[in-house]
Amino acid sequence: MDVKLLEATPDPERVICSAARNDYLSEFVGDVPFEEAMEGIDGDTIEEKRETLIGHLLDHGHFGPFEHPQATFAIKGVSRSCMAQITRHRHASFDIQSMRYVSFDDVDPADVEEGAMVVTPPSAVDPDWIGRNQSSGSVDEETVAERKRVFRETVRDSVESYQRLLDLGMPPEDARFVLPIGTEVNIVMSVNARMLMHIADMRAAADSQWEIREMTESILDLAADWCPTTFEHYEKHLKGRKNRLAP
Ligand SMILES: Cc1cc2nc3c(=O)[nH]c(=O)nc-3n(C[C@H](O)[C@H](O)[C@H](O)COP(=O)(O)OP(=O)(O)OC[C@H]3O[C@@H](n4cnc5c(N)ncnc54)[C@H](O)[C@@H]3O)c2cc1C
C-alpha cells in the first residue's frame, strides 16, 4: 500500500478560521483583512490565534467550518475488500481503477504466488496475528505455513483461470468475476477535513480491519502535514472517541 497527497486546499486553516469568524462578524468577512477578522481571539500572534480558534471549534463540536478545505489522496494497492469499506462513506468522492479497462493479462501467476497483485493478509503469514473475529489464538509455524500455502496457491490459480478466460475471448469485465476480493486496486479519494475526521473515527478504530486502519493512519499522517493544527488536535484530543459527526 502507498498513500500520497495529490492536491489540497492551500492554507486550509486560514479557510477554516475565516469561515468560523464569518458567523460572528457584523462586517462582511470578504472585506475584512484576516488579522482583523481574528481580533478578539486569544493569542499573541496570528498563529496562536488560529490554534486557539481551531481547538475551540473542535472541542465544542463546531465542525461546519472544517467542511471547507478539501484534500485529494491517491491510494495504491489496497484490496477490493478495503475499497468496498472506504467507499461506503458518502461524503467522500472516489475514482476507482477499472477492471474493465485495466486487465491483468501480463501478470505472471508465479509472481502472484509470491505476493504480487493480491494483498496478503497478515494472518496468512504471521502465526501470532490475532484478527478481531478470530475464534482461535496464535498458531504454530506449521499451521501458518499451511495457511500461506493454501492462500498463495488459491490466488495463483484464480489468476491463471482469469487469464485462461481472457485467452478464450471473455471480456475482462466478465473474466474478473473469478479474481479474489484481495485483488489490488488504486483509488483516488477527495474528502473535506470534517469528513476525514469522521472516517478516522470509524476506520482508525480498533474494531476496523487492519488494512483500512493502516490506510486511514497513512492518510491521517498526510493530513497532519497539510492541516497541522486540526489533525494534531484531532490526534491528541478526539481520536478514539465514540464516532459523532455533530455535538
Ligand atoms: C467496524 C465496521 C464494521 C462494519 N460492518 C458493516 C457490515 O457488516 N455491513 C454493512 O453494510 N456496513 C458495515 N459497515 C459500514 C457502516 O455501516 C457504514 O455504512 C459506513 O461506515 C459509512 O459510515 P456512515 O454510516 O457514518 O456514513 P457516511 O456515508 O460516512 O456519512 C457520514 C454521516 O452522514 C450522515 N448521513 C449520510 N447519509 C445519510 C443518509 N442517507 N441518511 C441519514 N444520514 C446520513 C450520517 O450521520 C453519517 O454518519 C461497517 C463499518 C465499520 C466501521
The ligand as a Gaussian input file, in Angstrom:
#p B3LYP/6-31G(d) Opt

LIG

0 1
 C      -16.072000      -1.872000      12.001000
 C      -17.113000      -1.652000      10.941000
 C      -17.880000      -2.713000      10.509000
 C      -18.864000      -2.528000       9.534000
 N      -19.590000      -3.590000       9.129000
 C      -20.552000      -3.430000       8.195000
 C      -21.365000      -4.530000       7.754000
 O      -21.210000      -5.643000       8.199000
 N      -22.303000      -4.283000       6.810000
 C      -22.521000      -3.042000       6.296000
 O      -23.394000      -2.880000       5.445000
 N      -21.765000      -1.991000       6.680000
 C      -20.815000      -2.158000       7.614000
 N      -20.049000      -1.085000       7.998000
 C      -20.267000       0.202000       7.320000
 C      -21.097000       1.170000       8.173000
 O      -22.328000       0.593000       8.497000
 C      -21.327000       2.486000       7.418000
 O      -22.149000       2.269000       6.291000
 C      -20.070000       3.118000       6.902000
 O      -19.085000       3.081000       7.884000
 C      -20.365000       4.563000       6.481000
 O      -20.414000       5.391000       7.621000
 P      -21.648000       6.323000       7.981000
 O      -22.861000       5.482000       8.199000
 O      -21.248000       7.193000       9.117000
 O      -21.968000       7.147000       6.691000
 P      -21.164000       8.232000       5.841000
 O      -21.523000       7.976000       4.444000
 O      -19.727000       8.262000       6.209000
 O      -21.888000       9.574000       6.225000
 C      -21.491000      10.368000       7.328000
 C      -22.710000      10.715000       8.157000
 O      -23.627000      11.449000       7.354000
 C      -24.952000      11.118000       7.763000
 N      -25.641000      10.514000       6.603000
 C      -25.087000      10.199000       5.405000
 N      -26.012000       9.718000       4.564000
 C      -27.171000       9.726000       5.248000
 C      -28.490000       9.325000       4.939000
 N      -28.824000       8.828000       3.752000
 N      -29.437000       9.466000       5.865000
 C      -29.141000       9.963000       7.082000
 N      -27.908000      10.341000       7.472000
 C      -26.938000      10.227000       6.563000
 C      -24.836000      10.144000       8.917000
 O      -24.864000      10.896000      10.121000
 C      -23.463000       9.532000       8.718000
 O      -22.875000       9.063000       9.914000
 C      -19.083000      -1.240000       8.969000
 C      -18.301000      -0.163000       9.418000
 C      -17.341000      -0.358000      10.388000
 C      -16.515000       0.829000      10.840000

